[in-house]
C-alpha cells in the first residue's frame, strides 16, 4: 500500500488532506513523492520558522541525539535551563518558563496559572476567563471551550465551565465581574482570519485589567518568535502581559510548547508537570532556533526579509484586487480576504498545482506564513506561482 492507502486504513480522519506527500525540503522549498518542487508559504502552519532542513538546527539536534534524547524533569536539564534564559532575555519581561509539548498544552498551563491565582487571592474565588469570538486556543477539552467558536463545541461536552466570550476587545470591560480572573487573547487572530487587534485598544485593556487585578494572558502560539517582526507581538504592542504562551515556531519543527509568566512563584512541585515537556531534544532545538533568529534580528536580515516580503505581497495584492478585498496581518503573518469561500478553495488548489502552497484562515482568508529565513528568490518565485493560480480562475 502507498502512503495514502495506509493513512486511509490506519489513521483517524481528523484532517481533509490535500492529495500530495512531501518528502523533503530546503528552506522554503519542498519536493513531493513525484519529485515536483514547490515554494512553501505555510511553514507547516508557522512551525518551520528557520526553514526546512536548516543545517544549524539539524546539527544541533543530531549532536544532542548522540548524547541523550530525553531525561525526566525529576533532574536538572541543561538545555532546558538555557532555553528558558534565552526566551526570557529575548522577551524583555521578568518571567519564568514551563515547557510542554504543544500550544494547546501551553494554553492549558496558562489556564491553570490563572485558576490557581484566582483561588489563592482574595475572599471571592476568581475563576472566569474571558476570550474573544473567533479565537483559537487549542483542541484539548479545556482549550476547545476557551476557543470562541461555537462550531468547535459540538459533540465533545460536557466542558469545564468558567469561560466567557466577548464579541470584540471593546466588550471585555462590560463582562468583567468579581469572579473574573483573566483575559486570554491573540494579538493577531490566526484561525479567526489573520485579524490584528487595535494597538491602542489593547494598551487601554492592559491598563484596565491591571487596575482590576485581572490577568492579561497573551496566546502567542502563532504570533511569537519573530513572526510579526518582534520576538513577541506583545513587544510590538508595547504591553506587559502576566502570562504568555508559545509553541509552533519556537522549536523549528520539534514539538514544544512554552508558558511564560511573571507570577514566578505560582506553582509548587506537583502543581503541574509534563513527562516529555522540556526534555533534552526539544529544548536543544529551542536554543538553536533562538540563536539563529536572534542573529537574524540583530543583523537586520530579518527586517530586510520582512520588507521584501511585504513589498512582494503588496504588489501581488494590487495586481489582483478583483479577487482580494483586503490585506491583513502583521509581519510575515499575512492574510488576503477573498470574496467568498468557494473562490478561496479554488485559489488554494490552483496554487498547489502551480507550485506554491498556501493556507485558509477563517471563512474567506488566504493565509501566508513563510519561513522567516525565506530568500528573495523564493519570495519572488512563490508570488509568481500564486499570481498564475489567481489569474487562471
C-alpha positions in Angstrom: 0.0 0.0 0.0 1.1 3.6 -0.7 1.1 6.3 1.9 -2.4 7.5 1.1 -3.8 3.9 1.3 -2.0 3.3 4.6 -3.3 6.6 6.0 -6.9 5.9 5.0 -6.8 2.4 6.6 -4.9 3.2 9.8 -5.1 6.9 10.7 -8.1 8.6 12.2 -9.7 11.0 9.8 -9.1 14.4 11.5 -7.8 16.3 8.5 -9.2 16.8 5.0 -5.8 16.2 3.4 -4.6 17.5 0.1 -3.6 14.7 -2.3 0.2 15.3 -2.0 3.0 13.8 0.0 6.0 16.0 0.7 9.2 14.0 1.2 12.0 16.6 1.5 12.6 20.3 1.8 15.3 23.0 2.0 14.5 26.4 3.5 11.2 27.5 1.7 11.4 24.8 -1.0 9.6 21.4 -0.9 9.7 18.3 -3.0 6.9 15.8 -3.2 7.0 12.0 -3.8 6.8 12.6 -7.6 9.8 14.9 -7.5 7.7 18.0 -8.1 9.0 21.2 -6.4 7.0 23.8 -4.5 7.6 27.0 -2.6 6.3 26.7 1.0 4.3 29.8 2.1 2.9 27.9 5.1 5.9 26.8 7.3 3.8 23.8 8.4 1.4 26.4 9.8 4.0 28.8 11.2 6.2 25.9 12.6 9.4 25.7 10.4 10.5 29.2 11.4 14.1 28.6 10.3 13.1 26.7 7.1 13.2 23.1 6.2 16.4 21.1 6.8 18.2 24.1 8.4 21.8 22.9 8.7 22.5 24.5 12.1 19.3 23.2 13.6 19.9 19.7 12.2 23.4 19.7 13.5 22.3 20.8 17.0 19.6 18.1 17.1 21.9 15.4 15.8 24.6 16.3 18.3 22.1 16.1 21.2 20.7 12.8 20.0 24.2 11.3 20.2 24.3 12.1 23.9 20.7 11.9 25.2 17.2 12.4 23.8 15.3 12.5 27.0 15.6 12.7 30.7 12.9 13.2 33.3 12.2 16.6 34.8 13.0 15.0 38.2 16.5 16.0 37.3 18.2 19.2 36.0 18.3 19.5 32.2 21.0 21.9 30.9 19.4 22.8 27.5 16.0 23.4 29.3 17.6 25.9 31.7 19.5 27.6 28.8 16.3 27.7 26.6 14.4 29.4 29.4 17.1 32.0 29.8 17.1 32.7 26.1 13.3 33.1 25.9 13.1 35.4 29.0 16.0 37.5 27.8 14.5 37.9 24.3 11.1 38.8 25.7 12.3 41.7 27.8 10.0 40.6 30.6 10.8 39.4 34.2 9.3 35.9 33.9 9.9 32.2 34.4 9.0 29.3 31.9 7.3 26.0 31.9 7.8 23.6 28.9 5.2 21.4 27.4 4.7 19.7 24.0 2.3 21.9 22.1 0.4 25.1 22.0 -2.8 23.6 23.4 -0.8 22.3 26.4 0.9 25.7 26.9 -2.6 27.3 27.0 -3.8 24.6 29.5 -0.8 25.6 31.6 -1.8 29.3 31.3 -5.4 28.4 32.4 -4.0 26.5 35.4 -1.9 29.5 36.4 -4.9 31.8 36.2 -7.2 29.4 38.2 -4.6 29.0 41.0 -4.0 32.7 41.1 -7.8 33.2 41.5 -8.1 30.5 44.1 -5.5 32.0 46.4 -6.1 35.7 46.0 -8.9 37.4 47.9 -12.1 36.3 49.6 -14.1 35.6 46.4 -13.0 32.8 44.2 -12.0 34.2 40.8 -12.2 31.7 38.0 -13.8 33.2 34.9 -11.6 33.6 31.9 -12.8 35.9 29.1 -11.8 35.1 25.5 -12.8 36.5 22.1 -15.2 35.3 19.5 -13.3 33.8 16.5 -10.4 32.9 18.8 -8.5 29.6 18.7 -6.6 28.3 21.8 -6.3 24.5 21.1 -8.0 21.2 20.9 -8.0 19.7 24.4 -11.3 19.7 26.2 -10.4 22.9 28.1 -8.8 24.8 25.3 -11.7 23.9 22.9 -14.0 25.5 25.5 -11.7 28.5 25.7 -11.9 28.9 21.9 -14.7 31.3 20.9 -16.0 29.3 18.0 -19.3 27.6 18.7 -18.8 25.1 15.9 -15.9 23.6 17.8 -18.1 22.9 20.8 -20.2 20.3 19.1 -20.1 16.7 20.2 -17.5 17.0 23.0 -19.4 18.2 26.1 -19.7 18.5 28.9 -17.0 21.1 29.1 -15.2 22.8 32.0 -17.1 25.9 32.9 -15.9 29.4 33.6 -15.3 30.7 30.0 -17.0 33.9 28.8 -16.8 35.1 25.2 -16.5 38.8 24.2 -17.5 39.7 20.6 -14.5 42.1 20.5 -12.0 43.9 22.7 -14.5 46.7 23.4 -16.9 44.4 25.0 -14.5 42.9 27.5 -14.9 45.7 30.1 -18.7 45.1 30.4 -18.1 41.4 31.0 -15.7 41.8 33.9 -17.1 40.9 37.3 -15.8 39.9 40.8 -15.2 36.3 39.5 -13.1 37.3 36.5 -9.5 36.1 36.9 -8.1 36.6 33.4 -8.5 37.6 29.8 -6.9 35.4 27.2 -6.5 36.6 23.7 -4.4 36.5 20.5 -3.0 39.8 19.3 -3.5 38.6 15.7 -6.3 36.0 15.4 -4.8 33.3 13.3 -7.6 30.8 12.7 -10.0 33.7 13.0 -8.8 35.3 9.8 -5.4 36.8 10.4 -7.0 39.7 12.1 -4.7 42.0 14.2 -6.1 43.8 17.3 -6.0 47.5 17.5 -2.9 48.6 19.4 -4.4 51.5 21.4 -7.4 49.3 22.4 -5.0 46.6 23.6 -2.9 49.0 25.6 -6.1 50.5 27.2 -7.3 47.0 28.0 -4.0 46.1 29.7 -4.2 49.2 31.9 -7.8 48.4 32.8 -7.0 44.8 33.7 -4.1 45.8 35.9 -6.4 48.2 37.8 -8.9 45.4 38.3 -6.4 42.8 39.3 -7.3 40.7 36.3 -4.5 38.8 34.5 -3.7 39.5 30.9 -2.8 36.3 29.1 -1.5 36.5 25.5 -1.6 33.5 23.3 1.5 33.9 21.1 1.5 30.3 19.8 1.3 31.7 16.2 2.5 35.3 16.6 5.5 34.6 18.7 9.2 34.0 17.8 9.7 37.0 15.4 6.7 36.1 13.2 5.3 39.7 13.5 8.7 41.5 13.4 9.5 41.5 17.1 10.3 38.5 19.2 6.7 38.7 20.6 3.7 40.5 19.3 3.4 41.7 22.9 6.6 43.7 22.3 5.2 45.2 19.2 2.0 46.2 21.1 4.2 47.6 24.0 2.3 45.8 26.7 3.4 43.7 29.7 1.3 40.5 29.9 1.1 38.4 33.0 1.2 35.2 31.0 2.5 34.4 27.5 2.2 31.1 25.6 4.4 29.9 22.8 4.7 26.9 20.5 4.9 26.4 16.7 8.0 28.3 15.5 9.9 28.2 18.8 11.1 24.6 18.1 11.6 24.9 14.4 9.6 21.7 13.8 10.3 19.9 17.0 7.1 19.6 19.1 7.3 22.0 22.0 5.1 24.5 24.0 6.1 27.1 26.5 4.3 29.1 29.2 6.0 32.2 30.4 4.7 34.1 33.4 5.6 37.0 35.7 3.9 35.0 38.5 7.2 33.4 39.1 6.2 31.6 42.4 2.7 30.5 41.3 3.5 26.8 41.1 4.8 24.4 43.7 6.2 21.0 43.0 3.3 18.7 42.0 1.0 21.5 40.8 1.8 20.9 37.1 4.1 18.8 35.0 4.9 17.1 31.8 6.7 13.8 31.0 8.2 14.9 27.7 8.0 18.7 28.1 11.3 20.5 28.2 13.4 17.3 27.5 16.9 17.5 26.2 16.0 17.1 22.5 13.2 19.7 22.4 15.0 22.4 24.4 18.1 21.9 22.3 16.0 22.8 19.3 14.7 25.9 21.1 18.2 27.1 21.9 19.3 26.8 18.3 16.2 28.4 16.8 16.6 31.3 19.3 20.2 31.7 18.3 19.5 31.6 14.5 16.6 34.0 14.6 18.2 36.2 17.2 21.2 36.7 15.0 18.9 37.4 12.0 17.1 40.1 14.1 20.3 41.8 15.4 22.0 41.8 12.0 19.0 43.4 10.3 18.5 40.4 8.0 15.1 39.7 9.4 13.9 43.2 8.9 15.1 43.2 5.3 13.3 39.9 4.6 10.1 41.2 6.0 10.4 44.4 3.9 11.0 42.3 0.8 8.1 40.1 1.6 5.7 43.0 2.3 6.7 44.7 -1.0 6.0 41.5 -2.9 2.7 40.9 -1.1 1.6 44.5 -1.8 2.4 44.2 -5.4 0.6 40.9 -5.7 -2.4 42.3 -3.9 -2.6 45.4 -6.0 -2.5 43.3 -9.2 -5.4 41.1 -8.1 -7.9 43.5 -6.4 -10.6 41.9 -8.5 -10.2 38.8 -6.3 -9.0 40.1 -3.0 -10.9 42.7 -0.9 -8.5 43.4 1.9 -4.9 42.8 3.1 -4.5 42.0 6.8 -1.9 40.7 9.2 1.4 41.7 10.8 5.0 41.0 9.6 5.1 37.6 8.0 1.7 36.5 9.3 -0.3 37.7 6.3 -3.8 37.3 5.1 -5.8 38.3 2.0 -9.5 38.4 2.1 -11.3 36.7 -0.7 -14.8 37.5 -1.8 -16.2 34.0 -0.9 -15.1 30.6 0.5 -15.6 28.9 -2.9 -13.1 31.2 -4.6 -10.6 30.7 -1.7 -10.7 26.9 -2.1 -10.1 27.2 -5.8 -7.1 29.5 -5.2 -5.5 27.1 -2.7 -5.9 24.1 -5.0 -4.7 26.0 -8.1 -1.7 27.4 -6.2 -0.7 23.9 -5.2 -0.9 22.8 -8.8 1.2 25.8 -9.9 3.9 25.0 -7.3 3.2 27.1 -4.1 1.3 26.0 -1.0 -0.8 28.4 1.0 -3.4 28.2 3.8 -7.0 29.0 4.6 -7.9 31.1 7.7 -11.5 31.7 8.9 -14.2 31.6 6.2 -12.6 33.5 3.4 -9.0 34.5 4.2 -5.9 33.3 2.2 -3.2 32.9 4.9 0.5 33.1 4.1 3.1 32.1 6.8 6.5 31.7 5.1 9.7 30.6 6.9 11.4 33.6 8.5 14.6 32.7 6.6 12.9 32.8 3.2 15.1 34.3 0.4 14.2 37.0 -2.1 14.4 34.4 -4.9 11.9 32.1 -3.0 9.6 35.1 -2.3 9.5 36.1 -6.0 9.1 32.6 -7.2 6.2 31.9 -4.7 4.3 35.0 -5.7 4.9 34.3 -9.4 3.2 30.9 -9.0 0.4 32.4 -6.8 -0.2 35.0 -9.4 -0.6 32.3 -12.1 -3.0 30.5 -9.9 -5.2 33.5 -9.3 -5.1 34.5 -13.0 -6.2 31.1 -14.0 -9.6 31.3 -12.1 
